[in-house]
Amino acid sequence: MPSKPLGKLKARPNAGRAPAGGSGCGCSLSWTLLTATKGYTQVWVPTKMYDKVATRFMKTAKGKYEKNLLRQRMAPLGVSATCGGTCEGGWCKEVLIQDGGSTKLYVCECSYFV
């Protein structure tokens, strides 16, 4: 179960895709310091990203053990991505753009009724 919410960090927009119709859609990442890893799958993030998030958690960490785990890059962190924003005449939605069987690629973009 997540113990402490960190807040939202904006993901970089895909430089290869221009927003349609003044879209403000994008993914926001919400990080939590986990007390248990049940229900989560292990993934790898770049060291710079982990360090940036861990630095923010260290400011509120109470115990020495918790700070040491964060410093050593061993504390379990959970991340949730949420598609959101504003669209002109539509809504933001995750859209599947590539289905490679076990690998699926989604983007956050405007959807409309047709």
ABEGO torsion letter per residue (X at the ends): XBABBAEBBBBBBBAABBBBGGBABBBBBBBBBBABABGBBBBBBBAAAAAAAAAAAAAABABAAAAAAAAAGABBBBBBBBBBEBBBGBBBBBBBABBAGABBBBBBBBBBBX
